Amino acid sequence: MKSLIKTTGVSFLAGLAGAAVWTQFTFQEPKNSSFSLPDQPDTEMSFASEYSPSTRSEPPLSFVDASENSTQSVVFIKNFSGTDPRRYSMFDYFFGSGPSQQVSSGSGVIISEDGYIVTNNHVIDRAETIEVIHQKKTYKARLVGTDKNTDIAVLKIDAEGLPAIRRGSSRDLKIGEWVLAVGNPFNLTSTVTAGIVSAKERQINILGGDFPLESFIQTDAPINPGNSGGALVNVNGELVGINTAILSRTGSYTGYGFAVPVDIAMKVSNDLIQYGEVQKAIPGIEAVEITPELAEEMNIKTLNGVIVTHVVRDGAAEEAGLQRNDVITQLGNQPITGMGSFEEALSYYYPGQELPVTYNRDGQRKTAQLKLQNLEGGSGILKREYYSSAVLGAKLEAVNTIEKDKMGVEYGIKLTGMTRGYLRDLGLREGFIITQINREPARDPKTVGKFLEEYSGKLLLEGVASSGQPFMQSYTIR
């Protein structure tokens, strides 16, 4: 019996010693790495500190460093918009409170020391006043610009020496990497949650705009209402995405969150700050994802790439020799796996830039040189002209080349941002294109806007509805 106890005791002590040695070699704390900020490039504006390659190591035992490096750069945003009478009862009036402003909230990320902040367009949509709260201090924010196509907006506050977040690279981000979501869900400021990159180049069909660009990073890091516009960061605390959406039937986190890749968000932000508008590079085609059914029907041997369904007349693709049913497999040095990667690849370029395009036609691999165009069919920087009118209840803008080709018009004025007003009372809706007024061509937004604001008498409007349906209607304006 004593022999048995002795043997068991020795075995137990040996096991403990072995476990200690194994733990020592397996669970060593990773060493902290220091990351220096590279110089800003001279050729383009760059607000978030640029990505510097780092060696990927084992997953960290904690996310303390990543949290400390990023939380100070994420702000709380309040959107004060107009009143909604449906939310009030007669008791509000009897007791003197009356209607008050609606307040919604979200998050934003500081991208420059002098006060530029990137957030989501839907966070500040319809705002009359915007406030930014950073480290318990409140600032009035100015809206610099928005882009519905990517759901990105840029704000500016009057401040200096702010902690601009360090920028990572979404293009180098790998599926399976650890990431943190930093934001203000449910008004709980400076909240950090962790997860991994679940997928890239996701399209979930939620964005508006004329040219929605969806190539989301999907993550299982918990994202809830209020996280919108906040930071998705890597284990170094570097910005890799702007948290934008959740896929949920309840309105709260159920396992799926989506972020705009930082490389797209920063290109859009730089454009809005420099030019007031995103400089979208147009290839002059419409394309669709390759499905198994299409691949079988068209005898395509791969599901990677996109199929050209339409070539714009006199556009970049037509000049490069592309045709309907060509299968584009590569843009520049980026392989194209579907519409997500196709749109993302284009988003990094500017009008006037050239890139090689690789495509298959009738089973033959071909290449061409594609010179990208702007929305007007040119190759230069574009600053669109708008005319906003509270009386008309709309923003008027000249149709671009893509819209002309799509709607079959040579010119026209498009109605956007419609609210209650004169044009809505006439029965016109968002996206309507006015081509003629009293038989005269409608070409200039300001001229058309001022004319409609001041006109009285018989009015004949001609145009095209957003569905493509031709329209002609006469009115008597008093």
C-alpha positions in Angstrom: 0.0 0.0 0.0 2.8 2.4 0.9 4.6 1.5 -2.3 1.4 2.3 -4.3 1.1 5.7 -2.6 4.7 6.5 -3.2 4.5 5.6 -6.9 1.3 7.7 -7.3 2.9 10.7 -5.6 6.0 10.6 -7.8 3.8 10.4 -10.9 1.7 13.3 -9.8 4.7 15.5 -9.1 6.3 14.6 -12.4 3.0 15.5 -14.2 3.0 18.9 -12.4 6.6 19.6 -13.5 5.9 18.6 -17.0 2.8 20.9 -17.2 4.9 23.8 -15.8 7.5 23.3 -18.5 4.9 23.0 -21.2 3.2 26.2 -20.0 6.4 28.1 -20.0 7.1 27.4 -23.6 3.6 27.6 -24.9 2.0 30.6 -23.2 4.8 33.2 -23.1 3.5 36.8 -23.3 4.2 38.2 -26.7 6.6 41.2 -26.7 5.2 44.6 -27.4 6.2 46.1 -30.7 6.6 49.8 -31.4 5.3 51.2 -34.6 6.6 54.5 -36.0 4.5 56.8 -38.2 5.9 57.1 -41.8 6.1 60.4 -43.5 3.0 61.7 -45.2 3.2 61.3 -49.0 3.5 64.5 -51.0 1.2 63.4 -53.9 -2.1 63.1 -52.0 -3.8 64.1 -48.8 -3.5 61.5 -46.1 -5.2 62.0 -42.8 -5.1 58.7 -40.9 -1.5 57.6 -40.3 -0.5 55.3 -43.0 -0.2 51.5 -42.7 3.2 50.1 -41.9 3.7 46.4 -42.5 4.2 44.3 -39.4 4.9 40.7 -38.8 1.9 38.7 -37.8 2.4 36.6 -34.7 0.3 34.5 -32.3 -3.0 35.9 -31.1 -2.5 38.2 -28.1 -3.4 37.1 -24.7 -5.2 40.4 -24.2 -6.3 43.3 -26.4 -5.2 46.0 -23.9 -2.7 47.7 -26.3 -5.1 47.6 -29.2 -7.8 49.2 -27.1 -5.5 51.9 -25.7 -4.2 52.8 -29.1 -7.7 53.2 -30.6 -10.4 54.2 -28.1 -9.0 57.7 -27.7 -9.5 58.3 -31.5 -13.2 57.3 -31.5 -15.9 60.0 -30.8 -19.5 60.1 -29.9 -21.8 61.8 -32.4 -25.2 63.3 -31.8 -27.6 64.1 -34.7 -30.2 66.7 -33.9 -32.9 66.6 -36.6 -36.4 68.1 -37.2 -39.4 67.3 -35.1 -41.8 64.4 -35.8 -45.4 65.3 -34.7 -46.4 61.6 -34.7 -44.3 61.2 -31.5 -46.3 63.6 -29.4 -49.8 63.6 -27.8 -52.2 66.3 -26.7 -50.7 66.1 -23.2 -47.4 67.4 -24.5 -49.2 70.6 -25.6 -51.4 70.9 -22.5 -48.4 70.7 -20.2 -46.3 73.1 -22.2 -43.6 70.7 -23.5 -44.6 70.6 -27.2 -42.6 69.0 -30.0 -38.9 68.8 -29.5 -36.0 67.8 -31.8 -35.3 64.2 -32.5 -31.9 63.1 -31.4 -30.0 60.1 -32.7 -26.4 59.0 -32.1 -23.5 57.1 -33.5 -19.8 57.0 -33.6 -16.9 58.6 -35.6 -13.2 58.2 -36.0 -10.6 61.1 -35.8 -8.4 60.9 -38.9 -6.4 64.1 -38.5 -5.0 66.1 -35.6 -6.8 69.2 -36.8 -10.3 67.8 -36.5 -11.4 65.8 -39.5 -13.7 62.9 -38.5 -15.0 60.1 -40.7 -18.4 58.4 -39.9 -21.3 56.9 -41.7 -23.7 58.9 -43.9 -26.7 57.4 -42.2 -25.4 58.6 -38.8 -25.7 62.2 -39.8 -28.5 61.9 -42.3 -31.0 64.8 -42.2 -29.2 66.5 -39.3 -29.9 70.1 -38.6 -27.2 70.2 -36.0 -24.3 67.8 -35.3 -22.4 67.5 -32.0 -19.2 65.6 -31.5 -18.2 64.5 -27.9 -14.6 63.6 -27.3 -13.1 63.0 -23.9 -16.1 64.7 -22.2 -15.8 67.8 -24.3 -18.5 68.8 -26.8 -17.9 70.4 -30.2 -20.2 71.7 -32.9 -19.4 69.9 -36.1 -19.5 71.0 -39.7 -20.5 68.6 -42.4 -17.8 68.5 -45.0 -19.4 66.0 -47.4 -21.2 62.7 -47.8 -21.2 59.8 -50.2 -24.3 57.6 -50.2 -22.6 55.1 -52.5 -20.3 54.0 -49.7 -22.2 55.3 -46.7 -19.3 57.5 -45.7 -19.4 61.1 -44.4 -16.8 63.5 -43.2 -17.1 66.0 -40.3 -14.9 68.9 -39.2 -14.5 70.3 -35.6 -12.4 73.2 -34.6 -9.7 71.6 -32.5 -6.0 71.0 -32.7 -3.7 68.2 -31.4 -6.4 65.5 -31.5 -5.3 61.9 -31.4 -5.6 60.8 -35.0 -6.0 57.0 -35.3 -3.2 55.0 -37.0 -4.2 53.6 -40.3 -3.9 49.9 -41.2 -4.6 48.2 -44.5 -7.9 46.5 -45.4 -6.4 45.0 -48.5 -3.8 43.2 -46.4 -6.3 42.1 -43.9 -6.8 38.3 -43.8 -9.8 36.2 -43.0 -9.4 34.8 -39.5 -7.5 37.8 -38.1 -8.5 39.2 -34.8 -10.2 42.6 -34.9 -11.9 45.0 -32.4 -15.0 47.1 -32.9 -14.7 50.4 -31.0 -17.7 52.7 -30.7 -20.7 53.8 -28.6 -23.5 51.1 -28.8 -26.7 52.1 -27.0 -25.0 55.3 -25.8 -22.4 53.4 -23.9 -19.3 55.4 -24.8 -15.9 53.8 -25.5 -17.1 50.3 -25.8 -14.7 47.6 -27.2 -15.7 44.2 -28.5 -13.5 41.5 -30.1 -13.9 39.0 -32.9 -12.3 37.8 -36.1 -12.6 38.7 -39.8 -15.3 36.3 -41.0 -15.2 37.2 -44.7 -14.3 40.0 -47.1 -15.8 41.6 -50.2 -19.4 41.0 -48.9 -22.3 42.5 -50.8 -25.5 42.7 -48.7 -27.5 45.2 -50.9 -28.1 47.9 -48.3 -26.5 51.0 -49.8 -28.2 53.8 -51.7 -26.8 56.1 -54.3 -26.5 55.8 -58.0 -23.4 53.6 -57.9 -23.5 51.7 -54.6 -20.1 50.3 -53.7 -20.4 47.2 -51.4 -17.3 45.2 -50.5 -17.8 44.9 -46.8 -15.5 43.3 -44.2 -17.6 40.8 -42.3 -16.8 40.3 -38.6 -18.2 38.5 -35.6 -17.0 41.2 -33.3 -20.3 42.4 -31.6 -21.7 45.5 -33.3 -24.9 47.1 -32.1 -26.9 50.3 -32.8 -24.6 53.2 -32.0 -21.5 51.4 -33.3 -22.2 52.8 -36.8 -19.3 55.1 -37.9 -16.9 53.6 -35.3 -13.6 51.9 -35.8 -12.8 48.4 -36.7 -9.1 47.9 -35.7 -6.5 45.2 -35.9 -4.5 43.8 -32.9 -2.1 46.8 -33.2 -5.0 49.3 -32.8 -4.7 50.4 -36.5 -7.9 51.3 -38.4 -8.9 48.7 -40.9 -12.6 49.5 -41.4 -15.6 51.8 -40.5 -18.3 49.8 -38.8 -21.5 50.3 -40.8 -24.2 47.6 -40.5 -25.5 44.5 -38.8 -27.5 41.7 -40.2 -30.3 41.1 -37.7 -34.0 40.5 -37.4 -34.1 42.0 -33.9 -32.2 45.2 -34.5 -29.4 44.0 -32.2 -26.3 42.0 -32.7 -26.9 38.4 -33.8 -23.4 37.4 -35.1 -22.9 39.4 -38.2 -21.3 42.9 -38.5 -20.1 44.7 -41.6 -17.5 47.4 -42.0 -16.4 49.6 -45.0 -12.7 48.7 -45.7 -10.4 51.5 -44.5 -8.7 51.8 -47.9 -12.1 52.7 -49.5 -13.2 54.9 -46.6 -10.0 57.0 -46.7 -10.0 57.4 -50.5 -13.6 58.7 -50.2 -12.8 60.9 -47.2 -9.8 62.5 -49.0 -11.9 63.2 -52.1 -14.7 64.8 -50.0 -12.1 67.0 -48.2 -10.2 68.0 -51.3 -12.9 68.3 -53.9 -16.2 68.2 -52.2 -17.2 65.1 -54.2 -15.9 61.6 -54.7 -13.8 61.3 -57.8 -15.4 58.1 -59.1 -13.5 56.3 -61.9 -15.9 54.8 -64.5 -14.9 51.8 -66.7 -17.9 52.3 -69.0 -19.6 49.0 -68.5 -22.3 47.2 -66.5 -21.4 43.8 -65.1 -22.9 41.0 -63.1 -21.6 38.2 -60.8 -21.0 34.8 -62.4 -23.5 32.3 -61.1 -23.4 28.5 -61.7 -26.4 28.9 -64.0 -24.8 31.7 -66.0 -21.5 29.7 -66.2 -23.3 26.7 -67.6 -25.4 28.7 -70.0 -22.4 30.7 -71.4 -20.0 27.7 -71.2 -17.7 29.6 -68.7 -15.2 27.3 -66.9 -14.8 29.4 -63.8 -17.0 31.2 -61.2 -14.4 33.9 -60.7 -14.7 37.2 -62.5 -17.7 39.3 -63.7 -19.6 39.2 -66.9 -20.0 42.4 -69.0 -23.7 42.9 -69.7 -23.6 46.4 -71.2 -20.9 48.6 -72.8 -21.5 52.3 -72.5 -21.4 54.1 -75.9 -18.1 56.1 -76.3 -17.0 55.0 -72.8 -13.7 53.7 -71.6 -14.5 50.0 -72.1 -15.7 50.5 -75.7 -12.5 52.4 -76.5 -10.5 49.5 -75.0 -12.4 47.0 -77.2 -14.4 45.2 -74.5 -17.7 43.7 -75.6 -20.8 42.3 -74.1 -20.4 38.8 -72.5 -16.6 39.3 -72.0 -15.6 37.9 -68.6 -13.3 40.2 -66.6 -10.9 38.3 -64.4 -8.3 40.9 -63.4 -8.0 44.7 -63.0 -4.4 45.9 -62.7 -2.7 43.3 -60.4 -5.9 42.4 -58.5 -7.7 39.2 -59.4 -11.5 39.6 -59.7 -13.5 37.0 -57.8 -16.9 38.8 -58.1 -18.7 42.1 -58.0 -17.3 43.0 -54.6 -13.7 42.7 -55.6 -14.5 44.3 -59.0 -16.0 47.4 -57.4 -13.4 47.6 -54.7 -10.5 47.4 -57.3 -12.0 50.3 -59.3 -12.6 52.4 -56.1 -8.8 53.0 -55.7 -8.4 54.7 -59.0 -9.0 58.2 -60.3 -10.4 59.3 -63.7 -7.7 59.6 -66.3 -5.6 56.7 -64.8 -4.9 53.7 -67.0 -4.8 50.1 -65.9 -4.5 46.8 -67.7 -7.7 44.6 -67.8 -7.6 40.9 -68.3 -10.7 39.2 -69.7 -11.9 36.0 -71.4 -13.8 36.0 -74.7 -15.0 32.8 -76.2 -12.5 30.9 -74.0 -9.6 33.0 -75.1 -7.6 35.1 -72.6 -7.1 38.7 -73.7 -5.7 41.9 -72.2 -6.5 45.6 -72.9 -5.5 49.0 -71.6 -8.4 50.7 -69.9 -8.3 54.5 -69.5 -10.9 55.3 -66.8 -13.3 58.2 -67.1 -15.2 60.5 -64.8 -19.0 60.7 -64.6 -19.1 63.2 -67.4 -17.1 61.1 -69.7 -13.8 63.1 -69.3 -10.6 62.3 -67.6 -10.1 65.2 -65.2 -11.2 66.0 -61.7 -14.9 66.6 -61.5 -16.8 69.1 -59.4 -20.5 68.7 -59.8 -22.8 71.7 -59.9 -25.9 71.6 -57.7 -28.8 73.9 -56.9 -30.6 73.3 -53.6 -34.0 74.9 -53.1 -36.1 74.8 -50.0 -39.0 76.2 -52.0 -38.8 73.4 -54.6 -38.0 70.9 -51.9 -35.1 69.3 -53.8 -31.5 69.4 -54.9 -31.1 69.8 -58.7 -28.1 68.4 -60.5 -27.2 67.8 -64.2 -27.3 64.2 -65.3 -24.0 62.5 -65.8 -22.8 60.4 -68.8 -23.8 57.1 -67.2 -27.3 58.4 -66.5 -27.7 59.8 -70.0 -26.8 56.4 -71.5 -29.0 54.5 -69.1 -32.1 56.7 -69.5 -31.6 57.4 -73.2 -31.4 61.2 -72.8 -29.0 63.8 -74.2 -29.3 66.1 -71.2 -31.5 66.8 -68.2 -31.7 67.9 -64.6 -32.1 65.2 -61.9 -34.1 65.7 -58.7 -32.5 64.4 -55.5 -32.8 64.9 -51.8 -36.5 65.6 -52.1 -38.5 66.8 -49.2 -42.0 68.5 -48.9 -42.1 71.3 -51.4 -43.3 72.6 -54.7 -42.0 69.7 -56.9 -43.4 67.0 -54.7 -46.8 68.8 -54.9 -46.6 68.5 -58.7 -46.3 64.7 -58.3 -42.5 64.5 -59.1 -40.4 62.0 -57.1 -36.8 61.3 -56.2 -34.6 60.5 -59.3 -37.0 62.2 -61.8 -35.1 63.8 -64.7 -36.5 67.0 -66.2 -35.5 67.2 -69.9 -37.6 70.2 -71.1 -39.6 73.0 -69.5 -42.1 74.7 -71.9 -40.3 73.0 -74.8 -37.0 74.5 -73.8 -34.0 72.2 -72.9 -33.2 71.8 -69.2 -29.4 71.8 -68.9 -28.3 74.0 -66.1 -29.4 73.3 -62.5 -29.3 76.9 -61.3 -31.2 78.3 -64.3 -33.9 75.6 -64.0 -34.2 76.0 -60.2 -34.6 79.8 -60.3 -37.0 79.6 -63.2 -39.3 77.1 -61.3 -39.1 79.1 -58.1 -40.4 82.3 -59.8 -42.6 81.0 -62.6 -46.4 81.4 -62.8 -48.7 80.5 -65.6 -49.0 77.5 -67.9 -46.2 75.1 -67.3 -45.3 72.1 -69.5 -42.8 69.6 -68.0 -41.2 66.8 -69.9 -38.8 64.2 -68.6 -38.1 60.6 -67.5 -39.1 58.9 -64.2 -36.5 57.0 -62.3 -38.1 53.8 -63.7 -37.3 55.0 -67.2 -40.9 55.8 -68.0 -41.3 58.9 -70.3 -43.3 61.8 -68.7 -45.2 64.8 -70.0 -47.5 66.9 -67.9 -49.0 70.4 -68.1 -49.8 72.5 -65.0 -51.3 75.8 -64.1 -49.0 77.6 -61.7 -50.4 80.6 -59.7 
